[in-house]
């Protein structure tokens, strides 16, 4: 059984099979992940007559099988049910020409989604970061933001402006109608959603979903373009991202340019740094 059900129904599901004398029923508590997500993984440890169900609300697995099979299921759960890590994500925007001068051997390569990725050298530590900080005034680090995320949970970093948009709403009361105005703030600029997961071997998998929101003051609408990419980064580690083509109208070029909040002919690169916080 591979869907979450109420506890009573889950018990009935695993008990409504022939019970052998050596079989047992065990409720296994799941602390950190969704119990339903573990059902496919633990099913491989069951005997042909074994059965498992995820109890909705209790976040537990109910297993009906031999003691040896139940022990294997418990081992699998112990490995997969781990506390999510907290991951610090830092994003910096810098002129690409300045970045190339500071770290010449980036080894740019196609990363997908219209992006090219450069691997920052092992020397990209406090010394190089100090040089980048010094470059902020003379060569312009346009923006720097930091975000603390729980592993597997998305977060969002936004660089742009909030624009007031006033709408007119016609409402009707008992005797007559009346017109009400409502003002809300819409965001226009550069943003992206970021999700980080463990990838094994001391590395992190980073999923980026960037967006550009532009506001048309006449129609008062937003146009959003999006492109996604996935990266594997050392923990801790840093990579540089830039557009992978020469078009001035490509999404990636405009996404990075949007970090400046002003029109500019300069090409920007984004430095993405991640590290697990214990």
Buried (B, 14 or more C-beta within 10 A) or exposed (E): BEEBBEBEEBBEBBEEEEEEEEBEBBBBEBEEBEBBEBBEEBBEBBBEBBBBBBBBEBBBBBBBBBEEBBEBBBEBBEEBBEEBBBBBBBBBBBBBEBBBEBBEEBEBEEBEBBBBBBBBBEEBEEEBBEBBEEBBEEBBBBBBEEBEBBBEEEBEBBBBEEBEBEEEEEEEEEEEEEEEEEEEEBBBBBBBBBBBBBBEEEBBBBBBBBBBBBBEEEEEEBEEEEBBBBBBBBBBBBBBBBBBEEEEEBBBBBBBBBBBBEEEEBBBBBBBBBBBEE
